[in-house]
Amino acid sequence: MGNDMTAVVLSLMAIGTVVALVGGIMFLVVAFRTGVGWGLGCLFLSFPVSLIFLVKYWQESKKSFFIQLAGTAVIVVAMVLGSQIAPGH
């Protein structure tokens, strides 16, 4: 049973990571479409610029934000499930 659970956890981690990355790429595409400065700022100065961009351009960026959030939620679920697996099993 431990190996089956490990496979599920690893699969969820991989799926969550891919979904979060897709959302992140979508966010960058929206930022670059808005302006090269926004795109570069979101790419290189992620935290402050991305947060400002998200608030200022909510309608354009909310879909990518929620996709990233969904991917992160799947990763958190996988981590919680992974913590339930007994070591050595």
C-alpha positions in Angstrom: 0.0 0.0 0.0 2.9 2.4 0.7 4.2 2.1 -2.9 0.7 2.9 -4.3 0.3 5.9 -2.0 3.8 7.1 -3.0 2.9 6.9 -6.6 -0.3 8.9 -6.0 1.6 11.5 -4.1 4.3 11.8 -6.8 1.6 12.0 -9.5 -0.3 14.7 -7.7 3.0 16.7 -7.2 3.8 16.4 -10.9 0.3 17.4 -11.9 0.2 20.4 -9.5 3.6 21.6 -10.7 2.6 21.5 -14.3 -0.7 23.3 -13.7 1.1 26.0 -11.6 3.7 26.4 -14.3 1.1 26.8 -17.0 -0.7 29.4 -14.9 2.6 31.2 -14.4 3.4 31.2 -18.1 -0.1 32.5 -18.8 0.4 35.3 -16.3 3.6 36.3 -18.0 2.0 36.3 -21.4 -0.7 38.6 -20.1 1.9 40.9 -18.6 4.0 41.0 -21.8 0.8 41.7 -23.8 0.1 44.6 -21.5 3.6 46.0 -21.9 7.2 44.9 -22.2 8.0 46.7 -19.0 5.3 44.8 -17.1 6.5 41.5 -18.6 10.1 42.1 -17.7 9.2 43.3 -14.3 7.0 40.3 -13.6 9.7 38.0 -14.9 12.7 39.4 -13.0 11.2 41.2 -10.0 8.4 38.7 -9.4 7.0 39.4 -6.0 6.4 43.1 -5.9 5.7 43.7 -9.6 3.5 40.7 -10.1 1.4 41.6 -7.1 1.0 45.1 -8.4 0.2 43.8 -11.9 -2.3 41.3 -10.5 -4.2 44.0 -8.6 -4.0 46.7 -11.3 -5.0 44.3 -14.2 -7.2 41.9 -12.3 -9.7 41.3 -15.1 -6.9 40.3 -17.5 -4.8 38.2 -15.1 -7.4 36.5 -12.8 -7.7 33.3 -14.9 -3.9 32.7 -14.8 -3.9 33.5 -11.1 -6.6 31.0 -10.3 -4.9 28.3 -12.4 -1.7 28.9 -10.4 -3.7 28.7 -7.2 -5.3 25.4 -8.3 -1.9 23.9 -9.0 -0.5 25.1 -5.7 -3.5 23.6 -3.9 -2.9 20.2 -5.6 0.8 20.4 -4.5 -0.3 21.1 -0.9 -2.8 18.2 -0.9 0.1 15.9 -2.2 2.3 17.2 0.6 -0.3 16.5 3.2 -0.9 13.0 1.8 2.8 12.4 1.6 3.2 13.3 5.3 0.8 10.5 6.1 3.0 7.8 4.6 5.0 6.0 7.3 8.7 6.1 6.7 10.1 3.0 5.2 6.8 1.9 3.6 
